[in-house]
């Protein structure tokens, strides 16, 4: 297994793409720490699945938008596992509305979770990776951070910010052999998408040249690859996993 002996933190790992990432990293040998804000049952159930694979798991209640919570979680992972090799900034949310109706609360909450959360955990983990002279950071952005989307000015801005942040961190941390990349999914078949109006799914399918929605596992496989030594000469990149939805 390519990640045998490695330790990963995955934010927002209790469902959807995050859950698939946790399971794929564990299937490839990594021990995993995951956070939750409210969904304790889902987090502990997922940790149980990781342990059934013969890997170690740590569950931490932490709000990604809190700078102090991020510092605390990284320290807990170090205390539990003795090392940290991988950080996957997956936690995200959307709260849609056209810009002329968007509230300050809508804007601030999405920016705090999607963009500031990515900073918080990278800031907490970067000194560890820098001192070790090795590390992998993968940030989950979105094709809507590349192109913008009607009704999602807050989300598009946050995800575009994650892309710029990824490239800047790749420049800053490259001299310490730390790889920093981003993965930009299109519309993925998650629980949230399954509950979306049929019209939303139909519009997305009309854009996807492969003619189907992506699966969480297909995003997870790319994330895992970027965390292996096979990707050691890849950094500062944004890899789209969207079936050609945005070409």
Helices and strands as residue ranges (DSSP letters): E 7-10, H 16-27, E 31-36, H 40-52, E 57-61, H 67-81, E 86-89, H 104-110, I 111-116, H 117-132, E 135-142, H 144-147, H 153-173, G 174-176, E 178-185, H 191-194, H 198-207, H 216-226, G 229-231, E 238-241
